[in-house]
Amino acid sequence: MPDLTDRNHTSTPTLARYGTLFLCAIWLLAGAVGHDPWKADDILHLGVAFGMAGGDWLVPRIAGDPWLVSPPLYHWVAALCGELLGGLLPWHDAARLASVLFGAAFLAILSRMALQLLGASAALAAPLLAIGTLGLLVPLHEAQPAIVTIAGFALSLWGLSVWRQAPVRGGLILGAGIGVSFLGAGLDGAAIPLATGLILALHPAWRTQRSLAAWLAAASIALVLVLPWPLLLWQRTPGLFDVWWTAEQVSLTLHGGFSRNHFELLAWASWPVLPLALWSLWLERRHLFKPQTVLLLVATAVALFAFFADDSKPTALMPALVPLTLLAAAGAGRLRRGAASAFDWFGMMTFTLAAALIWLGGISMLTGEPARVAKNFSKPAPGFVAEASTIAIVLAIAVSVGWIAVMLRTPRSPWRAAARWSVGLTTIWLLLTALWLPWIDYGKSYRSVSAEFRQALGSNPGCLARRGLGLAQRASFDYFDGIRTVGSGRARDCRHLIVQTSPLAEKDLPGWRLILDTSRPGDKSERLRLYRRSN
């Protein structure tokens, strides 16, 4: 791994810098707008933001009920975006621009840190590798506070890298990163950068004469960011604070464990940065205790430990992808010719074939031919009718031509394989959003189900009880049609009951009359039923 003072790549072509910026921008925007809130995380967090825009900015709520799973920084920003830009875009699209803002901040910090650690070429490679990483593709395009967490972790690592030359300044940045991580995911999010910093304190490079001042600076900034929201919550609603604090303590316990699911998720979600990071470590095997390498190794180890100690969720792996991407940026330009060629050809063939299949699917949805392919789309989405969009088709053609040009005209360089991989994945993502997004939206949105419930309930349904109704469904009904349900003792006198169950569950309920039995188009795993009291 190049030394901090290495300046063999101090300048990069202006075209490459602007090309990287443009690619990252369209990658962030594609898929972030143009569709309804989707099950499950997308509608959950948009539902919280929607509730905040309705008046309560302190307590996160879903359909009126407290939801104290994470601090509300993401939801604050999403609610502000929705309120400020809701006149130009649908409210949910405007709110989802919070993901674009936090995603852009994450990529910018990642690039800045790569510049400081590895040089100017790596500063372009790091964000390109990030947008080419499979595990970041979907989360960074939905309403997701985990984006705040990885932005905070990247900020913390940047602070730790600055620490060696300017301890106090590095401490301030580290503290800001810890605070932002907390506001994204709570104590378990803040624990990862904090543990990384404490372990690195054992390394001589981070034990300087001004280390104590740096830690005081870090603690001061972190506390300024961490304390206000919990203190306001405790002051206003002590009972909800106790609920939140108990959940935070549970989140710090080891409730996962090494499992096959963890390793399978790690294998695909970290592609291609994990093999490139391992190659980088192999090249540096005799210098693993160099400060730059130790920083990224410790950060990776801590984040992976947190991932394996948690449930095997894609968002739990996201912090580990931050240092892995930086390690990969150090090794991507040093691949041997055979390995680089194999990686390059694998990416080009994979994405070219995928692009062809996406085009085939898009054409079959519009024309009905080939009939066998069209049937594969109509079966899971009964009733869907594709409509030709000139803008979408022109965009898809332009993206496809651009991919062909990249394959034919990209000059040889140590970074060509990584760059073409990122361009290829962005091409596939853009084609999906241009040609398949209406079909995906049709099956993942609860808009039609909510409209059926609203029509069946009428204008004054009174109290609505619920049984087994999930958070995503509750958030969807509230967002689309203002339908709110109550549970437990509050539901005793309700005239209506909404039940979420399986298709095989018994329909008859004593004392209730079934008036609606529906589901999302093509959803064979759940049924949503509306009952009215029979007496």
C-alpha positions in Angstrom: 0.0 0.0 0.0 1.5 3.3 -1.0 2.9 5.5 1.7 1.1 8.7 2.6 4.0 10.6 1.2 3.9 8.7 -2.1 3.0 11.1 -4.9 3.5 8.9 -8.0 -0.2 9.6 -8.9 -0.6 13.1 -7.8 -2.5 14.2 -10.9 -5.3 12.6 -12.9 -6.9 13.7 -16.2 -9.7 16.2 -15.8 -11.9 14.0 -18.0 -11.4 11.1 -15.5 -12.4 13.2 -12.6 -15.5 14.6 -14.2 -16.4 11.2 -15.6 -16.2 9.7 -12.2 -18.3 12.5 -10.7 -20.9 12.1 -13.5 -21.1 8.3 -13.1 -21.5 8.5 -9.3 -24.2 11.2 -9.7 -26.4 9.2 -12.1 -25.8 6.0 -10.1 -27.1 7.8 -6.9 -30.1 9.3 -8.7 -31.2 6.3 -10.7 -33.9 4.3 -8.8 -34.1 6.8 -6.0 -37.1 8.5 -7.6 -39.9 7.4 -9.9 -41.6 4.7 -7.8 -43.9 4.2 -4.8 -42.6 3.4 -1.3 -41.7 -0.3 -1.3 -41.9 -3.0 1.3 -40.1 -3.2 3.7 -37.4 -0.7 4.8 -38.3 1.9 2.2 -41.8 2.4 3.3 -40.9 2.1 7.0 -38.5 5.0 7.0 -40.5 7.0 4.6 -43.5 6.4 6.9 -41.5 7.7 9.9 -40.4 10.8 7.9 -44.0 11.4 6.8 -45.2 11.3 10.4 -42.5 13.8 11.3 -43.6 16.1 8.6 -47.0 16.0 10.1 -45.8 17.7 13.3 -43.8 15.5 15.7 -40.1 15.9 14.9 -38.9 14.4 18.1 -40.5 10.9 18.4 -40.2 8.6 15.3 -43.6 7.2 14.6 -45.2 4.8 12.1 -48.9 5.4 11.5 -49.1 7.3 14.8 -47.4 4.6 17.0 -43.9 5.2 18.4 -41.1 3.5 16.5 -37.8 3.8 18.5 -35.5 1.6 16.5 -33.0 4.2 15.4 -32.3 7.9 16.1 -34.0 10.2 13.6 -31.3 12.1 11.7 -32.1 10.3 8.4 -35.9 10.9 9.0 -35.3 14.6 9.8 -33.5 15.1 6.5 -36.0 13.0 4.6 -38.9 15.0 6.0 -37.2 18.3 5.2 -36.6 17.1 1.6 -40.2 16.0 1.3 -41.5 19.3 2.6 -39.2 21.5 0.5 -39.4 19.5 -2.8 -42.8 17.9 -2.5 -44.3 20.4 -4.8 -41.9 19.4 -7.6 -41.9 15.6 -7.0 -44.2 13.1 -5.3 -43.6 13.5 -1.6 -42.0 10.0 -1.2 -39.6 10.7 -4.1 -38.6 14.1 -2.7 -38.0 12.5 0.8 -36.0 9.7 -0.7 -33.5 12.3 -2.0 -32.1 12.2 1.6 -30.5 8.9 0.5 -28.9 10.7 -2.4 -27.5 13.4 -0.2 -26.1 11.0 2.4 -24.8 8.7 -0.3 -23.0 11.6 -2.0 -21.5 12.6 1.3 -20.3 9.0 1.8 -18.7 8.8 -1.6 -17.0 12.2 -1.2 -15.6 11.3 2.2 -14.4 7.9 0.8 -12.6 9.7 -2.0 -11.0 12.2 0.3 -9.7 9.5 2.5 -8.4 7.5 -0.4 -6.6 10.6 -1.7 -4.9 11.1 1.7 -3.9 7.5 2.2 -3.3 6.2 -1.3 -3.0 9.0 -3.8 -5.0 10.7 -6.5 -5.7 7.6 -8.7 -7.2 5.8 -5.7 -9.3 8.8 -4.9 -11.1 8.1 -8.2 -11.0 4.3 -7.8 -12.5 4.2 -4.3 -15.9 5.8 -5.2 -16.0 3.7 -8.4 -15.5 0.5 -6.5 -18.1 1.6 -3.9 -20.8 2.1 -6.6 -19.7 -1.3 -8.1 -20.2 -3.2 -4.9 -23.2 -5.4 -4.9 -24.0 -5.0 -1.2 -24.4 -1.2 -1.5 -26.6 -1.1 -4.7 -30.0 -1.5 -3.2 -29.6 0.1 0.3 -28.2 3.3 -1.1 -31.3 3.7 -3.3 -34.0 3.2 -0.7 -34.9 5.2 2.4 -32.3 3.8 4.7 -30.6 5.2 7.8 -27.8 2.7 7.3 -26.5 5.2 4.7 -26.0 7.7 7.6 -24.0 5.0 9.5 -21.5 4.3 6.8 -21.1 8.0 6.0 -20.3 8.5 9.7 -17.9 5.5 9.7 -16.1 6.8 6.7 -15.8 10.2 8.4 -14.4 8.5 11.5 -11.8 6.7 9.5 -10.9 9.9 7.8 -10.4 11.5 11.2 -8.2 8.6 12.3 -6.1 9.0 9.1 -5.7 12.8 9.8 -4.8 12.1 13.4 -1.2 11.1 12.6 -0.3 14.6 11.2 -2.9 16.8 13.1 -4.1 14.9 16.2 -6.6 17.5 17.4 -8.1 18.0 14.0 -8.3 14.3 13.5 -10.0 13.9 16.9 -12.6 16.5 15.9 -13.4 14.6 12.7 -13.4 11.3 14.5 -15.9 12.6 17.1 -18.1 14.0 14.3 -18.0 10.5 12.7 -19.0 8.8 15.9 -21.8 11.3 16.5 -23.2 10.9 12.9 -22.9 7.1 13.2 -25.0 7.2 16.4 -27.6 9.4 14.8 -27.8 6.9 12.0 -28.0 3.6 13.9 -27.8 4.3 17.7 -25.2 2.9 20.1 -24.3 -0.1 17.9 -23.5 2.2 15.0 -21.3 4.4 17.2 -19.6 1.5 18.8 -17.8 0.5 15.5 -15.8 3.7 14.9 -15.3 4.1 18.7 -13.9 0.6 19.0 -11.7 1.1 16.0 -10.2 4.3 17.5 -9.6 2.7 20.9 -7.8 -0.3 19.3 -5.7 2.0 17.1 -4.7 3.9 20.3 -2.4 0.9 21.0 -0.4 1.5 17.8 2.6 3.9 18.2 1.4 6.0 15.2 -1.7 7.1 17.2 0.1 7.6 20.5 1.5 11.1 20.2 2.1 13.9 22.7 -1.2 15.4 21.7 -3.3 12.2 21.8 -5.0 13.2 25.0 -6.1 16.5 23.5 -7.3 14.7 20.4 -9.4 12.3 22.5 -10.9 15.1 24.5 -11.8 16.9 21.2 -13.3 13.7 19.8 -15.3 13.1 23.0 -16.6 16.7 23.0 -17.8 16.7 19.4 -19.3 13.2 19.8 -21.2 14.2 23.0 -22.5 17.4 21.4 -24.0 15.3 18.6 -25.1 12.3 20.6 -26.8 13.8 23.7 -29.4 16.3 22.5 -32.0 13.9 21.0 -32.0 11.4 23.9 -32.1 14.2 26.5 -35.0 15.8 24.8 -36.8 12.5 24.5 -36.2 11.8 28.2 -37.4 15.2 29.2 -40.6 15.0 27.1 -41.6 11.3 27.3 -39.6 9.4 30.0 -41.5 6.2 29.2 -40.5 6.2 25.6 -36.9 7.0 26.5 -36.9 3.9 28.8 -38.2 1.8 25.9 -35.5 3.2 23.5 -32.7 2.9 26.1 -33.6 -0.8 26.8 -33.6 -1.5 23.1 -30.2 0.2 22.7 -28.7 -1.9 25.5 -30.1 -5.1 23.9 -28.6 -4.1 20.5 -25.1 -4.1 22.1 -25.4 -7.7 23.2 -24.1 -10.6 21.0 -27.3 -12.0 19.6 -26.1 -13.4 16.3 -23.3 -15.9 15.6 -21.3 -17.4 12.9 -23.6 -19.0 10.4 -23.7 -20.1 6.8 -26.0 -17.1 6.0 -23.3 -14.7 7.2 -20.7 -16.2 4.9 -23.0 -16.4 1.9 -24.0 -12.7 2.4 -20.4 -11.7 2.8 -19.4 -13.6 -0.4 -21.9 -11.9 -2.7 -22.5 -8.5 -1.1 -18.8 -7.7 -0.8 -18.0 -8.5 -4.5 -15.7 -7.3 -6.0 -14.1 -5.4 -3.1 -13.4 -8.4 -0.9 -11.1 -10.3 -3.3 -9.4 -7.0 -4.3 -8.8 -6.2 -0.6 -7.4 -9.6 0.0 -5.0 -9.2 -2.9 -4.0 -5.8 -1.5 -3.2 -7.4 1.9 -1.2 -10.1 0.1 0.9 -7.5 -1.6 1.5 -5.8 1.8 1.9 -9.0 3.8 5.4 -7.9 4.9 4.2 -4.5 6.0 0.9 -5.2 7.7 1.8 -3.0 10.7 2.3 0.1 8.6 -0.2 2.8 9.9 -2.3 2.9 6.7 -2.7 -0.9 6.6 -3.3 -1.2 10.3 -6.0 1.4 10.1 -8.0 -0.4 7.4 -7.3 -3.8 8.9 -8.6 -2.9 12.3 -11.6 -1.1 10.9 -12.5 -4.2 8.8 -12.0 -6.6 11.7 -14.2 -4.5 14.1 -17.0 -4.0 11.5 -16.9 -7.7 10.5 -17.1 -8.7 14.2 -20.2 -6.5 14.6 -21.7 -8.1 11.5 -21.1 -11.7 12.6 -22.4 -10.8 16.1 -25.7 -9.5 14.6 -28.3 -11.1 12.5 -27.3 -11.8 8.9 -28.8 -8.6 7.4 -27.3 -6.8 4.4 -27.4 -3.5 6.3 -25.3 -5.0 9.1 -22.5 -5.7 6.6 -22.4 -2.2 5.2 -19.9 -0.7 7.6 -17.4 -3.4 6.8 -17.6 -2.4 3.1 -16.1 1.0 3.9 -12.6 -0.1 4.8 -12.8 -3.1 2.4 -13.4 -0.6 -0.4 -10.3 1.4 0.6 -8.2 -1.7 0.7 -9.6 -2.7 -2.7 -8.6 0.7 -4.1 -5.1 0.1 -3.0 -4.9 -3.2 -4.8 -7.1 -2.7 -7.9 -4.4 -0.9 -9.8 -1.8 -3.5 -8.9 -3.5 -6.6 -10.3 -1.3 -8.9 -12.4 -2.0 -8.7 -16.1 -3.7 -12.1 -16.2 -5.9 -11.4 -13.2 -6.8 -8.0 -14.4 -7.8 -9.3 -17.9 -9.9 -12.1 -16.4 -11.7 -9.6 -14.1 -12.2 -7.2 -17.0 -13.6 -9.9 -19.4 -15.8 -11.4 -16.7 -17.4 -8.0 -16.0 -17.9 -7.1 -19.7 -19.4 -10.5 -20.6 -21.6 -10.6 -17.5 -23.0 -7.1 -17.9 -23.4 -7.4 -21.7 -25.4 -10.5 -21.2 -27.5 -9.0 -18.4 -28.1 -5.9 -20.5 -29.4 -8.1 -23.4 -31.7 -10.0 -21.0 -33.1 -6.7 -19.6 -33.8 -5.4 -23.1 -35.5 -8.7 -24.0 -37.7 -8.5 -20.9 -38.6 -4.9 -21.6 -39.5 -5.6 -25.2 -41.6 -8.6 -24.2 -43.5 -6.6 -21.7 -44.4 -4.0 -24.3 -45.1 -6.3 -27.3 -46.0 -9.6 -25.7 -43.3 -11.3 -27.8 -41.6 -13.7 -27.2 -44.7 -15.1 -25.6 -42.8 -17.4 -23.2 -40.8 -14.5 -21.9 -43.8 -12.2 -21.6 -45.6 -14.9 -19.6 -42.8 -14.9 -17.0 -43.5 -11.2 -16.4 -47.3 -11.4 -16.4 -47.6 -14.3 -14.1 -46.1 -12.7 -11.0 -47.8 -9.3 -11.8 -51.3 -10.2 -13.0 -53.1 -7.2 -14.4 -50.0 -5.2 -15.2 -50.1 -3.4 -18.5 -46.8 -1.9 -19.8 -46.8 1.5 -21.4 -44.1 2.7 -23.8 -42.3 5.7 -22.5 -40.3 7.6 -25.1 -38.0 9.1 -22.4 -37.3 5.7 -20.8 -36.6 4.1 -24.2 -34.3 6.9 -25.3 -32.4 6.7 -22.0 -32.1 2.9 -22.3 -30.7 3.2 -25.8 -28.2 6.0 -24.8 -27.0 3.9 -21.8 -26.6 0.8 -24.0 -24.6 2.8 -26.6 -22.5 4.3 -23.8 -21.7 0.8 -22.4 -20.6 -0.4 -25.9 -18.4 2.7 -26.2 -16.8 2.1 -22.8 -16.0 -1.5 -23.8 -14.5 -0.5 -27.1 -12.7 2.8 -26.3 -11.5 2.6 -22.7 -7.7 2.9 -22.9 -5.4 0.5 -21.1 -4.6 1.4 -17.5 -4.1 -0.4 -14.2 -7.6 0.8 -13.2 -9.5 -0.3 -16.4 -11.0 -3.5 -15.0 -12.3 -1.8 -11.9 -13.6 1.2 -13.8 -15.4 -0.9 -16.4 -16.9 -3.1 -13.7 -18.5 0.0 -12.1 -19.7 1.4 -15.4 -21.2 -2.0 -16.2 -23.1 -2.3 -13.0 -24.3 1.3 -13.4 -25.5 0.4 -16.9 -27.5 -2.6 -15.6 -29.0 -0.5 -12.9 -30.0 2.3 -15.3 -31.5 -0.2 -17.7 -33.6 -1.8 -15.0 -34.9 1.6 -13.8 -35.7 2.6 -17.4 -37.3 -0.6 -18.7 -38.5 -2.6 -15.7 -39.2 -0.1 -12.9 -43.0 0.2 -13.6 -43.3 -3.6 -13.5 -41.3 -3.8 -10.2 -43.3 -1.0 -8.7 -46.6 -2.7 -9.6 -45.7 -5.7 -7.5 -43.9 -4.0 -4.6 -46.3 -1.1 -3.8 -49.3 -1.3 -1.5 -51.0 1.6 -3.3 -53.7 -0.5 -4.9 -54.4 -2.5 -1.7 -54.7 0.6 0.3 -57.1 2.1 -2.2 -59.3 -1.1 -1.9 -59.4 -0.7 1.8 -60.3 3.0 1.6 -63.2 2.2 -0.8 -64.5 -0.6 1.4 -64.2 1.5 4.6 -65.9 4.6 3.3 -65.4 8.1 4.5 -66.1 7.6 8.2 -65.1 4.1 9.3 -64.5 4.9 12.9 -61.9 2.9 14.9 -59.9 0.2 13.1 -58.5 -2.7 15.0 -55.6 -4.8 13.7 -54.3 -8.3 14.0 -51.0 -9.4 12.7 -50.6 -6.3 10.6 -47.0 -5.6 9.8 -45.2 -2.3 10.1 -44.7 -2.0 6.3 -48.4 -2.5 5.7 -49.4 0.0 8.5 -47.0 2.6 7.1 -48.3 2.1 3.6 -52.0 2.4 4.5 -51.3 5.5 6.5 -49.2 7.1 3.8 -51.4 6.4 0.8 -54.9 6.8 2.3 -54.6 8.0 5.9 -55.8 4.6 7.3 -54.6 4.1 10.8 -55.2 1.1 13.1 -55.0 0.5 16.8 -54.0 -2.6 18.8 -54.3 -4.2 22.2 -56.9 -2.7 24.6 -57.7 0.3 22.4 -59.2 -2.0 19.8 -62.0 -3.5 21.9 -64.8 -1.2 20.6 -63.7 -0.9 17.0 -66.2 -1.7 14.3 -63.6 -2.9 11.8 -60.7 -5.2 11.9 -57.8 -5.5 9.5 -56.0 -8.9 9.5 -52.7 -9.9 7.8 -52.4 -13.6 7.4 -51.5 -16.4 5.0 -53.7 -17.5 2.1 -54.5 -20.8 3.8 -55.7 -19.2 7.1 -59.3 -19.7 8.0 -61.4 -16.7 6.8 -64.3 -17.0 9.3 -63.8 -15.1 12.6 -66.4 -15.4 15.4 -68.3 -12.1 15.7 -66.9 -10.7 12.5 -68.1 -10.6 8.8 -65.5 -10.6 6.0 -66.0 -7.7 3.6 -62.6 -7.6 1.7 -59.9 -10.2 1.0 -57.0 -8.9 -1.0 -53.2 -8.7 -1.5 -50.6 -7.1 -3.6 -50.7 -8.2 -7.3 -49.0 -11.6 -7.5 -48.3 -11.9 -3.8 -48.9 -15.5 -2.8 -47.5 -15.4 0.7 -49.9 -12.9 2.4 -53.5 -11.9 2.5 -55.0 -8.7 3.9 -58.5 -9.0 5.1 -61.1 -6.5 6.3 -63.8 -7.5 8.7 -66.8 -5.7 10.1 -68.5 -6.6 13.4 -71.5 -8.8 12.8 -73.4 -7.5 15.9 
